[in-house]
Amino acid sequence: MPAIPLSPEDGLAVAAYIRSVVETIGTQGKPPSVGQEAPSILVGDASAGQAYFAAKCGSCHSATGDLQGIASRITEPRMLQTIWVAGGLRRRRMPAPAATSRRTATVSVTLPSGESVEGRLVQIDDFLVTVGLDDGTVRTFRRDEDVPKVVVHDPMKGHRDLMAVYTDKDIHDVTAYLVTLK
């Protein structure tokens, strides 16, 4: 950013103003002081978290199955909370063009000719659907209402749907429960 031409008096006035604003916010937004312990995020009710987990997560996840020992693998409660809220342990921002996993959304596009194209869902909206094929190429199809027929299979849909309904209490309760799974 280019320098702003200020007189020395104006520079001092701006600095004084900034200091006065910083003083009014106290420690909000600042890291804890050296030697000061950060507050614990474990403020939830583990029993309520267990009930929420059973009702919302138990059809796909299990405390004695895929999540057994999760608190031993991820020992920092803040990181554990971040990971489960974000939707999983192996979440990636951008999968490789031909990469698929058990978390990857797939799509089947059936054209009016009967030709069917299946692959990784790259993008979908009201106008286009883009499919990543196993050979690394992509194909994009124009959509006009229900033509072509598009069927999406998204194994992470349940996680995405819950993101809209989690409350702070739910998040804290489930985290309190998950840290007990050692």
C-alpha positions in Angstrom: 0.0 0.0 0.0 1.4 3.4 -0.9 2.3 5.8 2.0 -0.4 8.3 3.0 1.0 11.8 3.3 0.4 12.9 6.9 1.9 15.7 8.9 3.8 14.5 12.0 1.0 15.9 14.2 -1.6 13.9 12.2 0.5 10.8 12.4 0.6 11.1 16.2 -3.2 11.6 16.3 -3.8 8.5 14.2 -1.5 6.4 16.4 -3.2 7.7 19.6 -6.6 6.8 18.1 -5.5 3.3 17.2 -4.1 2.8 20.7 -7.3 4.0 22.2 -9.3 1.5 20.1 -7.0 -1.4 21.0 -7.3 -0.5 24.7 -11.1 -0.8 24.5 -11.1 -4.3 23.1 -8.9 -5.7 25.9 -7.8 -9.2 25.2 -10.5 -10.1 22.7 -9.0 -11.4 19.5 -5.5 -11.6 21.0 -3.6 -14.9 21.8 -3.3 -15.8 25.5 -0.4 -14.2 27.3 2.7 -16.3 27.6 2.2 -18.8 30.4 -1.5 -18.2 30.5 -3.5 -21.4 29.6 -6.1 -21.1 26.9 -9.6 -21.7 28.1 -10.9 -25.3 27.6 -13.5 -25.9 24.9 -14.8 -28.9 26.9 -17.9 -27.1 28.2 -20.5 -29.5 26.9 -22.4 -32.3 28.5 -21.0 -35.7 27.4 -24.3 -37.5 28.1 -26.2 -35.1 25.9 -23.5 -35.5 23.3 -23.8 -39.3 23.4 -27.6 -39.0 22.9 -27.1 -36.5 20.0 -24.5 -38.8 18.5 -26.8 -41.8 18.7 -29.7 -39.9 17.1 -27.9 -38.1 14.3 -24.6 -39.9 13.7 -25.2 -43.5 14.9 -26.6 -44.8 11.6 -23.2 -44.3 9.9 -20.7 -44.1 12.8 -20.0 -46.2 15.8 -18.1 -45.5 19.1 -16.9 -49.1 19.0 -16.3 -49.1 15.2 -14.9 -46.4 13.0 -14.6 -43.9 15.9 -13.1 -46.3 18.5 -10.1 -44.7 20.2 -10.6 -41.4 18.3 -9.7 -39.4 21.4 -6.4 -41.3 21.7 -5.5 -40.6 18.1 -6.6 -36.9 18.3 -5.7 -35.9 21.8 -6.3 -32.1 21.5 -10.0 -31.4 22.1 -10.0 -28.3 19.9 -8.6 -30.3 17.0 -11.0 -33.1 17.5 -13.9 -30.6 17.5 -12.6 -29.0 14.3 -12.2 -32.3 12.5 -15.6 -33.7 13.4 -17.5 -30.5 12.6 -15.6 -30.2 9.3 -16.9 -33.6 8.3 -14.2 -36.1 8.7 -10.6 -37.1 9.3 -9.5 -37.3 5.6 -11.2 -34.3 4.2 -9.5 -32.7 1.2 -10.1 -29.3 -0.3 -9.5 -30.4 -3.9 -9.4 -34.0 -4.9 -7.1 -35.0 -7.7 -9.0 -35.1 -11.1 -9.4 -38.8 -11.2 -9.4 -39.5 -7.4 -12.3 -41.1 -5.8 -12.8 -42.3 -2.3 -15.6 -43.5 -0.1 -16.4 -39.8 0.6 -16.4 -38.7 -3.0 -19.8 -37.6 -4.6 -20.5 -39.5 -7.8 -23.0 -38.9 -10.5 -24.7 -40.9 -13.3 -25.9 -38.9 -16.3 -28.3 -40.6 -18.7 -28.6 -38.9 -22.0 -31.9 -39.0 -24.1 -30.0 -41.4 -26.5 -29.7 -43.8 -23.6 -25.9 -43.3 -23.2 -24.9 -43.3 -19.6 -21.9 -41.5 -18.2 -20.7 -42.2 -14.6 -18.0 -40.7 -12.6 -16.9 -38.2 -9.9 -19.2 -35.2 -9.5 -17.0 -32.1 -10.3 -19.8 -29.5 -10.5 -23.5 -29.3 -10.7 -26.0 -26.4 -10.9 -29.3 -25.8 -12.7 -27.6 -25.4 -16.1 -24.6 -27.8 -16.2 -23.3 -31.0 -14.7 -19.6 -31.8 -14.9 -18.4 -35.4 -14.5 -14.8 -36.5 -13.8 -14.0 -39.7 -15.6 -11.7 -42.5 -14.5 -9.2 -41.6 -17.2 -8.7 -38.1 -15.8 -10.8 -36.3 -18.4 -14.0 -34.4 -17.7 -17.3 -34.1 -19.5 -19.8 -31.3 -19.1 -23.5 -31.7 -20.0 -26.0 -29.0 -20.4 -29.1 -29.4 -18.3 -32.6 -28.4 -19.3 -34.9 -29.2 -16.4 -34.9 -33.1 -16.1 -32.9 -33.7 -19.3 -30.5 -35.4 -19.1 -31.4 -37.5 -16.2 -28.9 -36.9 -13.4 -28.6 -39.0 -10.3 -26.1 -37.9 -7.6 -24.8 -40.2 -4.9 -23.1 -38.1 -2.1 -21.9 -40.1 0.9 -21.2 -36.9 2.8 -24.7 -35.4 2.3 -25.7 -36.3 5.9 -22.7 -34.3 7.2 -23.5 -31.3 4.9 -27.2 -31.4 6.0 -26.2 -31.3 9.7 -24.0 -28.2 9.2 -27.2 -26.1 8.8 -28.8 -27.4 12.0 -25.9 -27.8 14.5 -26.2 -25.5 17.5 -23.2 -24.4 19.7 -24.6 -26.6 22.4 -24.7 -29.6 20.0 -21.1 -29.1 19.0 -19.9 -28.7 22.6 -21.9 -31.7 23.8 -20.7 -34.0 21.0 -17.1 -32.9 21.5 -17.4 -33.6 25.2 -18.7 -37.1 24.3 -16.0 -37.8 21.6 -13.1 -37.0 24.0 -14.3 -39.9 26.2 -13.7 -42.4 23.3 -10.2 -43.4 24.2 
